[in-house]
């Protein structure tokens, strides 16, 4: 019955595509939420601490594993350019992952020791595997967005949730420790690769369009992606993972672990639901194209208002009840994580609202502005923790300062995005 309902959606407009992606994302999140209390009672906080560090490392490494050429796939003007972007992205991801493997084999333990993250010594070889699978999944998913196959994309989110939870619980019950969490994370980010790749490898005509000359052409044509988008997203991802490292350094590993757990729990529904909006929104504005900024602005304003209203009630509940919710569902040992979420609720609200709009700059090909914005965000975070260190603030005051600083960065992003759209609209009117 569910399949019949989804296949009835044939008219590809933004609202229906958004419902399609979001509904299946919500289904996968409900499954995660139902099984999470089981998982938290199988694994120890120290084991979750290993996962937190692992996630931070692979997030930083994988975000630019294809130099962001994969993000150009949906906006390429024809399939020849798009399929050669796929080939280029796959080559870069493969070379990058292989380099990581070599580094892990010969220098891994020394590097981990030098940056004081020796907890990953026994799991270092999972890093290049995770980066490779996440990178390849991202490439094929971008092709799916290009052809607007939202049903295929949404199916993978449920598959990822199911497989990830099965692995975590099964390996946890046989006492595999952090390996269960790490493998579950990798599956959660990459399951569904075979299904996503089918539209490509089954189309012989597309594969025949791949050649060295066109790969070089698209590499030059979309050079702004590696020059600006890749470092911009890298800086943003570093800024998202810096707090875990700083909190562990300023306080202790248990605080870092609790923060990582809190951020993961609240970030899981926010990230996936908001990412559903972001992915469909990007596909739609890529389809509209940079030559119609007025339509992009109209769509952006409409979505911004809806997200702002939609987020009010759930984030108000989070701000009031999160300590009780964490303690009740996950056990007393996770109660402090609920208090962290309570303090960070304002930041999460703005993150939820802003996340879908970041890639407007890519469609407008103004990635340089995004790079500058993310540099400003990193500077804000560094300033926050410098103040916390200098004045010896406790964990709760430090988190409050971090929440306010991050919220300011998100508000600044929205301001710059709409200013860029207005500038593009004025240019279009001037040409006319």
Secondary structure, DSSP 8 states (H G I E B T S, - for coil): -HHHHHHT--S--HHHHHHHHHHHHHHHHHHHHHHHHHHHHHS-HHHHHHHHHHHHHHHHHHTTTTTTGGGGGGG-SSHHHHHHHHHHHHHHHHHHHHHHHHHHHHHHHHHHHHTT-GGGGGGTHHHHHHHHHHHHHHHHHHHHHHTT-HHHHHHHHHHHHHHHHHHHHHHHHTT-THHHHHHHHHHHHHTTHHHHHHHHHT-HHHHHT--HHHHHHHHHHTHHIIIIIHHHHHHHHHHHHHHHHHHHHHS-HHHHHHHHHHHHHHHHHHHHHHHHHHHHHHHHHHHH-GGGHHHHHHHHHHHHHHHHHHHHHHHHHHHHHHHHHHHHHH-GGGHHHHHHHHHHHHHHHHHHHHGGGTTHHHHTT-HHHHHHHHHHHHHHHHHHHHHHHHTT--HHHHHHHHHHHHHHHHHHHHHHHHHHHHHHHHHHHHH-
